[in-house]
Amino acid sequence: MRVGVLALQGTFIEHIDLLRQLSVDAPPIRLPSDLDTLDGLVIPGGESTTMLRLMSTFGLLGPIRRMAQRGLPIWGTCAGMILLAKSVSNYEMETLGIMDVKVRRNAFGSQIDSFEADLEVPRAGKEPFHAVFIRAPVIEEAAAGVEILAHLPDGAIVAARQGRLLACAFHPEFTHDLRFHRYFLSIVGHRLSQGAKEKALRGDELVS
């Protein structure tokens, strides 16, 4: 399994370290050529405007969009969630626009308003997930095909999945809890197993 981490800015080192703890090949991604042979991609937290400008400069926006259309699993955390969203209510820059959610940047305030919270995340197991929110966004609207994975006590949506796309408003890479990383790897693994089955079926057809 080869899961790249966008490494232009932000918390990419933390994601790479956790993925390697799970025995995953986790190369840093900086150029379109780095995307070759990936089984999944993580877009980390950071400064969304800086990340988008760098992605545009290095020609990454189009290739990542096309890979998402072909079914590549992609996970965005914090700023990464903003980059995935089709709509951002308080933002004018063009995002990847691949996930059917409307997001609001800095929904809880500035850096000094950062906080931590224990979240109920059934997909991650029975134990609450301790989430770190730093200048975090929030999902304001989600299309019918989007599964809500977690929300705060006031109802604010902070994690969601749409097919092979995963997004969360917090920073799992700042904890020692690997459950969200394992959950994303399960999405990647499911896609790989589906691909293997399809190849096997095509082989049977050729033999027959």
Order of alpha helices (4+ residues) and beta strands (2+ residues): beta-alpha-beta-beta-alpha-alpha-beta-alpha-beta-beta-beta-beta-beta-beta-beta-beta-alpha
